[in-house]
Amino acid sequence: MNKWVCLLSILLFGCSSFKLTKPEKKSDFFKNTWTKNLDDSYLSGNLPIGLGAPRIYQDIVYMGTLQGKMNAYDVESGRLLWSASDKTPLGGPVEFFNDHIAYGGLNGRLFVRHYLSGKLKYAIDLAAPIESAPVFHKGHLFIYLRGHQVVHLDAETGKVIWAYKRAVPVTTTLQRTSKPLIIGNKVILGFADGFLGALSMDEGLVLWETKLVESSKFVDVDLNPVLAGGVVICGSPSGELKAVNPENGAISRSFGVSVMAHPLVKGEQLILGTNDGEVLVMGLDGKILKQVKVSSQPVSALTWWKDYLVVASFDGVVSAIDPLSLKVVDQFNLGYEFSAIFSDMASNDDFLALYSSRNRLYLFQ
């Protein structure tokens, strides 16, 4: 078992290939324009770990804190636009819909607020911690809760349409949750017992389930499932990444690599950050097209920004990589002991936002 997988478990209790264009040469790629210290007060030996992620929408950066505040910052200046006190640690990112944001807290309460004013539209108690972002789809919200539960809500009213709770016999899990993937009338998501499954959107019934991991510990299928080339790509940090038929759950391919970072898709190629600290460009046939070693520690997060690949690793270093040569063009060190990026990085055309495990929010331009 990779030591970082163990550490994380403790902390969490349309063509055959895509064409890459060479990005404009840049120097000092990471220009840190502002930083917020959102660390909670704590006693010696009780280190609060930041597992949340920022989001950027309409020139506003949204970030929940362990103190129970949802903060909205001006993306350019970092000025606080509004702050709402929700009286529960906020561990999951926000989702945007119809001029509102939706997010959850560790007490199981879902909050929906106006994105610009922070005015509360409604709040509803879902009875289990919410640590991943809700998914909005055609007027509906899907929330994956800790405790292996999924809830389907009417986004406008908060009315519960159905709830699915899975019996998980495995006692040792990473207890992470991922974002469901909506394909047609199916809600596809991974479970903590090593299975990937599909639920019917209308009733929450199990349509199929497929076991992806055969290990006895840390078998959580907690990578965000992605659709590429007509198959669903998903897996667990403790097992190999696999391709699954979304119609029946049949496994069509194993990619032979283990990843902790959510996979990226470009055309019919995968961008993967491995538990061995490598970045791979891989075809859907499993052939490695390019690879580079970026760290001695696992890659924890990947994103695209300004035509470059941004890679975060567990040693607290964030790297910008030329997608053609896979050469590192710039790096930013988070600068604090035990710093790492445990969740998603947020970006738009102009800005990149990161939230470290030491509860620092960084904005780059």
C-alpha positions in Angstrom: 0.0 0.0 0.0 1.4 3.4 -1.0 2.2 5.4 2.1 0.3 8.4 0.8 -2.8 6.3 0.3 -2.5 5.3 4.0 -1.9 8.9 5.0 -4.9 10.1 3.2 -7.1 7.5 4.8 -6.0 8.7 8.2 -6.6 12.3 7.3 -10.0 11.6 5.9 -11.4 9.2 8.5 -14.5 13.4 -31.2 -11.7 11.8 -33.2 -9.2 9.0 -32.7 -6.8 11.3 -31.0 -6.8 15.0 -30.1 -4.5 17.6 -31.5 -2.4 19.5 -29.1 -1.3 23.0 -30.1 1.9 24.4 -28.8 1.2 27.0 -26.1 2.8 30.4 -26.2 6.1 30.3 -24.3 5.7 31.8 -20.8 8.1 32.7 -18.0 6.9 32.9 -14.4 3.8 31.0 -15.2 2.5 30.9 -11.7 1.8 34.5 -10.7 0.3 34.4 -7.2 -1.8 37.6 -7.0 -3.4 36.9 -3.6 -3.5 34.3 -0.8 -6.0 33.8 2.1 -5.0 32.0 5.3 -8.2 30.1 6.3 -6.6 28.0 8.9 -8.8 27.1 11.9 -7.5 27.5 15.5 -6.3 24.2 16.9 -4.5 22.7 19.8 -1.0 21.2 19.5 -1.3 17.8 17.9 -4.7 18.4 16.4 -3.9 19.6 12.9 -7.0 20.6 10.9 -6.6 19.4 7.3 -8.2 21.2 4.4 -9.9 18.8 2.0 -12.2 21.3 0.2 -11.9 22.9 -3.1 -12.5 26.4 -4.5 -14.8 27.2 -7.4 -14.7 30.2 -9.8 -17.9 31.7 -11.3 -18.7 35.1 -12.8 -15.4 36.6 -11.5 -16.1 35.3 -7.9 -14.1 32.7 -6.0 -16.2 30.6 -3.6 -14.5 28.8 -0.7 -16.0 27.0 2.3 -14.0 26.8 5.5 -13.6 24.5 8.5 -15.1 27.3 10.6 -18.4 26.9 8.8 -18.2 30.0 6.6 -18.9 30.2 2.9 -16.8 33.1 1.5 -17.1 34.8 -1.8 -14.1 36.8 -3.0 -13.5 39.1 -5.9 -11.3 37.0 -8.2 -8.9 39.9 -9.1 -8.4 41.6 -5.8 -9.3 38.9 -3.3 -11.7 41.4 -1.6 -14.4 39.6 0.5 -17.7 40.2 -1.2 -19.9 38.3 1.2 -19.6 35.6 3.9 -22.3 33.3 5.2 -22.0 31.5 8.5 -23.5 28.0 8.2 -22.3 26.7 11.7 -20.8 23.4 10.3 -17.4 22.7 8.7 -17.8 23.0 4.9 -15.8 20.3 3.1 -17.3 20.1 -0.4 -17.1 22.5 -3.3 -20.1 24.4 -4.7 -22.2 23.7 -7.7 -23.8 26.5 -9.8 -27.3 26.6 -11.2 -29.8 29.3 -12.1 -28.0 32.1 -10.3 -27.5 30.0 -7.2 -24.8 27.9 -5.6 -25.4 24.6 -3.8 -23.0 23.1 -1.3 -23.0 20.9 1.8 -21.6 20.7 5.3 -20.2 18.0 7.5 -23.5 18.0 9.6 -25.3 16.8 6.5 -27.1 20.1 5.7 -27.3 21.3 2.1 -27.4 25.0 1.5 -28.6 26.8 -1.6 -27.8 30.6 -1.9 -27.8 33.3 -4.5 -24.4 33.4 -6.0 -24.1 37.2 -5.9 -25.7 38.2 -2.6 -25.3 35.0 -0.5 -29.0 35.2 0.3 -30.3 31.7 1.5 -32.9 30.2 -0.9 -33.3 27.0 1.2 -31.4 24.6 3.4 -32.2 20.9 3.9 -30.9 18.3 6.3 -29.7 15.1 4.5 -28.5 13.4 7.7 -25.0 12.5 6.5 -21.8 14.5 5.8 -21.6 16.2 2.4 -18.0 16.2 1.2 -18.3 16.3 -2.6 -19.9 18.8 -4.9 -23.5 18.4 -5.8 -24.3 17.7 -9.5 -26.9 19.8 -11.3 -28.7 18.2 -14.2 -31.9 19.4 -15.9 -33.4 21.0 -12.8 -32.2 18.3 -10.4 -29.5 18.0 -7.9 -27.6 14.8 -7.1 -25.7 14.7 -3.8 -23.3 12.0 -2.8 -23.2 11.7 1.0 -20.7 10.0 3.3 -22.2 6.8 4.5 -22.5 5.5 1.0 -25.7 7.4 0.2 -27.0 9.3 -2.8 -29.9 11.8 -2.7 -31.8 13.1 -5.7 -33.5 16.5 -5.1 -35.6 19.0 -7.1 -33.1 21.8 -7.4 -35.7 24.6 -7.2 -37.5 23.5 -4.0 -35.1 21.0 -2.3 -37.8 18.3 -2.3 -36.3 14.8 -2.0 -37.2 12.7 -5.0 -35.4 9.5 -3.9 -32.5 8.4 -1.7 -30.3 5.4 -2.1 -28.2 3.9 0.7 -25.8 1.2 0.1 -24.8 -1.5 2.6 -21.0 -1.5 2.7 -19.6 -4.5 4.6 -16.0 -3.2 4.3 -14.9 -1.6 7.5 -11.6 0.0 6.4 -12.3 2.5 3.6 -10.9 5.9 2.6 -14.3 7.4 3.2 -14.0 9.7 0.2 -16.9 10.4 -2.1 -16.8 11.4 -5.8 -19.1 13.2 -8.2 -21.8 11.1 -9.9 -21.7 11.0 -13.7 -25.1 11.5 -15.6 -25.4 9.5 -18.8 -28.9 9.4 -20.3 -31.2 8.1 -17.6 -28.4 6.7 -15.5 -26.5 8.1 -12.5 -23.1 6.4 -12.5 -20.9 6.4 -9.4 -18.4 4.5 -7.4 -18.9 2.9 -3.9 -16.7 2.2 -0.9 -17.0 -1.6 -1.4 -15.1 -1.6 -4.6 -18.1 -1.5 -7.0 -19.0 0.9 -9.7 -22.8 1.1 -10.2 -25.6 2.8 -12.2 -28.9 4.0 -10.6 -32.0 4.9 -12.6 -32.5 8.6 -12.6 -36.2 8.5 -12.0 -36.4 6.0 -9.1 -32.9 5.4 -7.8 -33.0 1.6 -8.6 -29.8 -0.3 -9.2 -29.5 -1.0 -13.0 -26.1 -2.7 -12.8 -23.0 -2.9 -10.6 -19.5 -4.1 -11.4 -16.7 -4.8 -9.0 -13.5 -2.9 -10.0 -11.2 -3.6 -7.0 -10.3 -7.0 -5.5 -8.2 -5.8 -2.5 -9.4 -6.2 1.1 -8.7 -2.7 2.2 -9.1 0.9 0.8 -11.1 -0.4 -2.1 -13.2 2.8 -2.4 -14.0 3.6 -6.0 -13.7 7.3 -5.4 -12.4 8.7 -8.7 -14.8 10.9 -10.6 -16.1 8.6 -13.4 -15.6 10.2 -16.8 -17.0 9.4 -20.3 -14.5 8.9 -23.1 -14.9 7.1 -26.4 -18.3 5.7 -25.3 -16.9 4.0 -22.2 -16.8 5.1 -18.5 -13.3 5.4 -17.1 -13.1 5.0 -13.3 -11.2 3.2 -10.6 -9.7 3.2 -7.1 -6.3 4.4 -5.9 -5.9 0.8 -4.7 -6.6 -0.8 -8.0 -6.1 -0.3 -11.7 -8.1 2.2 -13.8 -10.7 0.5 -15.9 -13.1 1.1 -18.8 -16.7 0.1 -18.3 -19.6 -0.1 -20.7 -22.2 2.4 -19.4 -25.1 0.3 -20.7 -24.4 -2.9 -18.8 -21.4 -2.4 -16.6 -19.2 -4.8 -18.4 -15.4 -4.1 -18.1 -13.9 -3.7 -21.5 -10.3 -2.8 -20.5 -7.9 -2.4 -17.6 -5.3 0.4 -18.1 -2.6 -1.1 -15.8 -2.1 2.0 -13.7 -3.3 3.2 -10.3 -4.2 6.9 -9.9 -5.4 9.1 -7.0 -6.0 12.2 -9.2 -9.2 12.3 -11.1 -8.5 11.5 -14.8 -8.7 14.1 -17.5 -10.1 13.5 -21.0 -9.0 15.2 -24.2 -10.7 13.8 -27.3 -10.0 10.0 -27.0 -6.9 10.3 -24.9 -6.5 10.2 -21.1 -4.3 12.4 -19.0 -3.4 10.6 -15.9 -1.4 11.4 -12.8 -0.1 8.2 -11.2 0.6 7.1 -7.6 4.2 6.8 -8.7 4.4 10.5 -9.4 4.2 10.2 -13.2 2.1 12.1 -15.8 0.9 9.8 -18.6 -0.8 10.6 -21.9 -2.6 7.4 -22.8 -4.9 6.2 -25.6 -8.2 4.5 -24.8 -6.5 1.3 -26.0 -4.2 1.5 -23.0 -1.1 2.5 -25.0 1.1 5.0 -23.2 1.8 7.8 -25.7 3.9 10.0 -23.5 5.1 10.0 -19.9 7.2 12.0 -17.5 8.2 11.7 -13.9 7.2 14.9 -12.0 7.6 13.8 -8.4 8.7 11.1 -6.0 5.3 11.3 -4.5 1.8 10.5 -5.9 0.1 13.0 -8.2 -3.0 14.3 -6.3 -4.7 16.6 -8.8 -4.7 17.6 -12.5 -6.3 20.4 -14.5 -5.8 22.4 -17.7 -5.1 26.1 -17.5 -3.9 28.5 -20.3 -3.1 25.5 -22.6 -0.8 24.0 -20.0 -1.3 21.0 -17.8 -1.2 21.9 -14.1 -0.1 19.0 -11.8 -0.2 18.9 -8.0 1.7 16.3 -6.1 1.8 15.2 -2.5 5.2 16.9 -1.9 3.4 20.2 -2.0 4.7 21.3 -5.4 2.4 22.4 -8.2 3.9 22.1 -11.7 3.0 23.6 -15.1 3.8 21.2 -17.9 4.0 21.8 -21.7 1.5 19.3 -23.1 3.6 18.6 -26.2 7.0 17.9 -24.7 5.7 17.2 -21.1 8.5 19.4 -19.9 8.0 21.3 -16.6 8.0 25.0 -17.4 7.4 26.4 -13.9 6.7 25.3 -10.4 5.1 26.7 -7.3 5.9 25.4 -3.8 3.0 25.6 -1.4 5.6 26.4 1.2 4.2 24.9 4.4 5.0 21.6 5.9 2.4 18.9 5.3 0.9 21.0 2.4 -0.7 19.2 -0.5 -3.7 19.6 -2.8 -6.3 16.9 -1.8 -9.2 18.1 -3.9 -9.8 19.7 -7.3 -8.1 22.8 -8.7 -10.4 25.5 -10.1 -9.7 27.5 -13.3 -11.1 29.6 -16.0 -9.5 31.4 -19.0 -7.7 33.9 -16.7 -7.4 32.5 -13.2 -6.4 29.4 -11.3 -7.4 28.8 -7.7 -5.9 26.2 -5.3 -6.7 25.2 -1.8 -4.0 23.4 0.2 -4.3 20.9 3.1 -2.9 23.7 5.3 -6.1 25.7 4.6 -4.4 28.3 2.3 -6.4 29.6 -0.7 -4.1 30.7 -3.6 -5.2 32.7 -6.6 -3.0 32.8 -9.7 -3.4 35.0 -12.8 
